[in-house]
Amino acid sequence: MRQPLLRALALSAVVTTLAPAQPRNFDNTQEHLLPVQGNTYMLAGAGGNTTLQVGKDGVLVVDTQYAEMAPKILSEIRKLSDKPIVWMVNTHIDQDHSGGNAALAKLGRGPGPGPRIIAHENVLNRMTQRVPNQPPVPDEALPNDEYGTPQKDLFFNGEAVVIYHMPRAHTDGDSIVFFRRSDVVSVGDIFTPDQWPAIDLARGGSVEGTLDALNYILTLTVPERYQDGGTLVVPGHGRISNEADVVEYRNMLTIVRDRVQDLLKKGMTLEQVKAARPARDYETEYSERGLWTKDMFVEAVYRSLNGNR
């Protein structure tokens, strides 16, 4: 799988999990186009990874990064297809995954009404909530094909595309996208290899929901041999992965969850739990880059298990 190259390129993306919208300079940020398998590709650039599916029917885009990156994203898409963007999917609300909705839809549209933007209804509800000192999200950036059922599906470019809602995981509006014939799952920030799990309690996330989502992803993935190859997973940030990577991440989160739960039963405070270093075995494996740190992860697990107290 050319793992060293994939790791180097994917980790070159700017890590902005849970980052607020703020002015940034993207002039020197490049998009790196990586084939996944089947009809699918991954773009690593600014913010979250973008998944592309291309074919005779047009282009489907999962996660749109930032508005400033839209011309560079479209330039990479045009290396694969001259057809319009027909579908866009937001795996969740974070700006580094949905901020480019309007700009990319405008640049990549065909002669018709423009792309349909799919997201769970909780994403739309949060996007339309007014935030003090911030302008409202423009209508053209909002999901216009939201769903409130456990899943939504469509047939595009010769394969079934199934979108599943993962309740109370990274947020309460997370979706994963399964490209059935290509055998690829795009999972957003539910899974971020090499980075601590980001559990956004303020937006409805939870440690138990994240574990449930990771276990559901594992029901979709099938390794080729020796737990390698087979179904490939495009994470919210980081390298293209497979089932073994998700298993390792799930196991780490389970172990840390169980340790924190045990410390809670002993009556320890948050500061005492942090001092006990429940994630100590993994401190050299998971990165402190960006805005989401080990202490923030441990605190999120603690507060999730303690009723967000």
N, C-alpha and C positions, 0 to 999 in steps of 0.2 A: 504493500500500500504506500510505498514511498514515505514512511512515517516521519523520518527526520525533516524532509521538505515540508510535509503537511504541518508538522508541529511549528516549524519556524515561521511559515507564512501565516498560519492561523493566529499564532500568539503575537504577530505584529499588529493585530487589530487593537485599537484603543479600548481599554477596559473601562466601561462606564456604567456598570450595573447600578441601578437605582439612582443614577445621576440626574439632577434637575436640569431643565432646559436652560442653557446659558450660552452667550456668544463664544464661539471657538473659531480657530483658524484651521481650515481643512485643506489649505492650498497644497501642502506637501504630503497629504495622506493619499496613498494609492489603494486601488482595489486589486486584489489578487484572485483570479478566477481558477478554481480547482475543480476538475471532474470528480464526481462522486461515483455514481454508476447508473446504468440505464439512461433515462432522459434527464437526469438531475445533475446540478452543479452547485458549488458553494462559492460565495463571494466573501472574502475577509477584507475588511476595510476599516471604517470608523464605526465604533459601537458594536452592535450585535452582528453575528453572521447572517448573511442573506442566502436563502436557498432558491435556486431557479429550476423550473421544469420547462423544457422547450420541445416543440414539435410542430406538426402540421396545423394544429388549431391555434397556435399563438404561444404566448409566454405566461407562465404563472410565477409569481414572486411571493416568497414567504419572508416577511420582515424587510423593512425599507430603510433601516439605518437613520441617518439624519438628512434633512432637506438639502443641505449643502453638498451632499455626496450624490444626489440624483443624477447629474450629468455624467459622472464617472461610472455609476452603476449602469446607466443606459449604454454607455460606450462599451462596457464589457458584454452586456446583453447582445449588442449588435454584432459582436464577434461570433455569436451562436445563431442568431435569428434576426431577420428583418421584419418579422411579424409583430403586431401590436401586443402590448400587455393586456390580457383579458381578465385575469384574476390576480388579486393581491390578498394575502392573508397576514393578519397580525397575530403572533402567538401570545402577545400580552401588550399592556399599555405603555411600557417604558419607552421614553423618547428615543433611545438608541436603537429601538426596534420598530417604532411606528412614526418617527418624526418626518420621514421622507414620503409619507403617503401622498400628499397633495402634489408635491413637486414631481415625483416619479410618475404619478398617474397622468399629469399634464404632458410630460415629455414623451411618455411611451404609449399614449393612446392612439387608436386608429381613427377611422372616419366616423365611428359610431359614438355612443354616449360616454365612452370611457370605461376603465376597469371597474369591476365589482370588487368591493373591499370587504372581505369576510373577517369577522372576529366574534368572540362570544359577547353576548349582550352586556355582560358586566364591564367589558372594555368600553363599549359605547356609553354606558351609564357614567363611568368615571371620566371619560373624555368630555362629556357635556356638563359636568359639574364645574361651577365657577371656582377658580382658585384665586385667593387674594393676591393682588399685585402682579397677576399674570393675565395676558390677553386670552380670550376664549379660543378654543381650537376651531379653525375655520371649517365650514360645512364640507368643503371638498376633501378634507383630511379625515373625516369621520367614516367609520364603517357604514356601508350602505346595504350590506347583506348579512346582518348580524343573526346569530342563532341562539336559542335558549334551551335546546334539547341536548341530550348527552353527546350527540354526534351529528355531523352534517357531511354529506358526500356529494361528489360530482364525478363525471367521466370526462377526461380532458387529455388530449395528446395520446390517445390509445391506452390509457390506464385509469383505473379507479383511484381517486384521491379521497381519502377519508380523514375528516377533521374531528378530533375527539376533544371534548372539554375535560380538563383536569381540575376538579374543584379544590380550592384552598391549598394550592401548591406554592409556587413562587408568589403568585397573587391569586385572587378569586376568579380571574378571567383567563387563565392559561389555556391554550390549545396546543395540541401536537398534531402534525400533519403526516399521514402515512401514504407514501407513493407506492401502491401495492405491487405493480409490475416491476418497477425499478428496484423495489425492496430497500427503500430508504425512509427513515423517519426523521423529520425536522421537529425539534423539541423545545426550542426557545431556552429560557433561563432556568428551566427545571433541572437541566443537566449542563454543567460547565466544567469539563475536566481541567485539572490543574488550578482551579479556583474554588474557594470555599463556597458552599451552597448559599445562595442569597434568598432569604426568606423574608418577604416584604409584609410584615405584620400589619402595617397601616393600610395596605391594600388587600387584606383578606388572606394573606399567605399563612401557612402553618407547617410545622415539621412533619406532622402525621400525613397531611395532604401531599407534601413533597415525596414522602416515602411511598404513598399509595401510587402517585404518578410514576415514579421510577419503576415500581413493580409492574405497573401496567405497560410501560415501554418494554419491559422485559418479556411480556406476553406476546409482543409483536416481533421481537428480534429472534433470529435463528442463526447460529454460527455455522460456518461452512465446515470447519474441522478444527479440533484442538482449541475451541473457543475463539477462533480467529476468523476474519472474513465474514461472509454471509451478509445478513442485514447490516447496513451502515446507518450511523446516527449522526445527524448534523446538530451540534450543540448550539446554545445561545452564544457562547464565546469559546474559542479554543479549537482544537484539531478535530478533523473527521474521526469518528470513533466507531467501535463495534460493541457487541453485547458484553464482552469481558470488561470493557472500560466502564460501562454502566453498572455492571455487577460490583466492581470495586468501589465505585462512588456510592452506590446504595449501601454497601456493607459499612463503609466509613460513616455515613450518616446514621445508620442504625446503631453502631457502636457508640458514637458520641451521644446520640439521643438516650441510649440506655444508661450511660454514665451520668449524664446530667440528671436524669430521672432519679437515679439512686442518690445523688447528692441532695436533690430536692427533698427526698424522703428523710434525709438526715437533718433537715431544717437549715441547710446552708443558704446564705444570702447570695445575691448575684456576684458580688465581689469575691466571696469565698469560692464560688464555683469557678470563676475565672482563674483564681490563684491555684486551684487544683489541676488546671490544665487538662480538661477531659479530652482534648484533641491532640495531646502531645505526640502521639505516635505518627501523626500526619503532618507535623509542622514543616518538615522539609519537602513534602510532596505538593502541598497546596500553596498557591501564591498569595502574597500580601499586596500585589499590585492593584492599582485602582482605588476605588472608594470602599470596597467591601473587604474587611479584614477578618482575621481569626476571632478577635474579641467580639466583633459585631455578629459573627456567625454564632458563637457560643451564647451571646446574649439573646439572639433571636430564638435559639432552641430553648433556652431557659424560660423566656417570657411566653413562648408558645405553649410549653408544658405547664406553666404556672398561671394560665388564664390571662396572658398578656399583662401581668403585673410586674 
